[in-house]
Amino acid sequence: MVRPEPWLNTAVTYVDGPTAFKTGLAFWTNEGQPGIQTEHWTTIQPGQPRNSVRISSKAVFGGGLFIFDLALMPWGCGVWPAIWTVGNLGTWPQSGEIDIVEGTQNMTANQMSVHTSSGCTINTSNRVFTGNALETNCDSTKSGVGCSIVSDSDTSFGHNFNAAGGGVYAMHITTGFPTPSAWGLPAGTFDASNCNPFQFFQPQVLVLNINICGDWAGNTYSQFSYCPGTCASYIADPANIQNTVMIINSIKVYQQGGNPAVVGQAFDNRNLTGAGGPVVGRGPLRSLASCTHTALPKTAVILVSFIILIS
């Protein structure tokens, strides 16, 4: 899936925190679950942006085990949700980006990607992951595409993920391997032997956002026969984008045992782009990630592992 320029063609305006809660773009369910959504209740002119939400963590992470428990995921023609991390300081993509949960249109398999400067690639020779590698060169300095692995599970994204009752995504950033040995092989692995994390990644902030159209969902829209017309005309009708809601059960971050807890804070969005495009209409950051101190053994040489556990 080619995304030619990471800062062009977004079809949303990310509003600030007070506006998001006032207009219902950020909300709490009756069960106490936090949620975000793109505005999908008014008719707009084709080409007019819709308001949406992009949330970044205040905490800055240099590693850890990230567990995302989602109850509901956005999906559909022109819809592009993502959960990802990006370097807090420096210039994209030199500061690194890790796309944990991402997809467009009616995709049912999650696509995991890494964006770096030149020199980082996916090691496909050892086959320590179950997914299917697409582009193996993570260099995003020229095209913005990066390297990607698509999950082998057709219930790891979109409608099928929701129909299964939601599920859990886990990302591990370390030179070790997660404790839960029963998880089996991850859906995707970006091996440190081909991509030194100390060279290609700065400390990361966690980001959740919902985009529509844009340089990925928009530029590939015509490739899907089930998506009618153009992306701009389709998303102008609110009846077509009712599935732009993300509901989160929990987000937990576990750190290496014996190390001090995370104290780094990102008080603004210094890195404004990332592969998802620029932050427009940004406001104060809201903290989503909770840190829990736990021990993780050091037994392998994995940089990033993605494991999909569907409930």
PENOR-V327888 format. One line per field, one symbol per residue. ss: DSSP state (H for helix, E for strand, - for the rest). phi: phi as a letter, one per 30 degrees, with the letter a starting at -180 (. if undefined). A space follows every 10 residues. Layout:
BEGIN
ss: ???
phi: ???
END
This chain:
BEGIN
ss: ---------E -EEE--HHHH HHH--EEE-- ---EEEE--- ---------E EE-EEE--E- E--EEEEEEE EE---E--EE EEEEEEE--- ------EEEE EE--E----- EEEEEE---- E-------E- -EE---E-E- ------EEEE -------HHH HHH---EEEE EEE------- HHH--E-EEE E-----HHHH ---EEEEEEE EEEHHHHH-- HHH------- HHHH---HHH ----EEEEEE EEEEE----- ----E----- ---------- ---------E EEE------- -EEEEEEEEE -
phi: .dbdbdccid cbcdddeedd ddcidbacdd diddbbadeb bbdbdejddc dbbbccdddc cclkcccccc cbbdakeicb dababbedci cdcedibbcd baabhceccd ccbbbbddkc bddcddhcbc dcdcdccddc dccidicbbc edcdbcaied ddddjilbcb bccaccbedd dddidddbbc dddcadddcc bdecccbbab cbhidcdddc eddcddcdic ddddddcddd bdccccccda bbbccedicd ddbdbccacd ccciddjddc idbedcdcdc cbdbcbdcbb bcdbbcbccc d
END
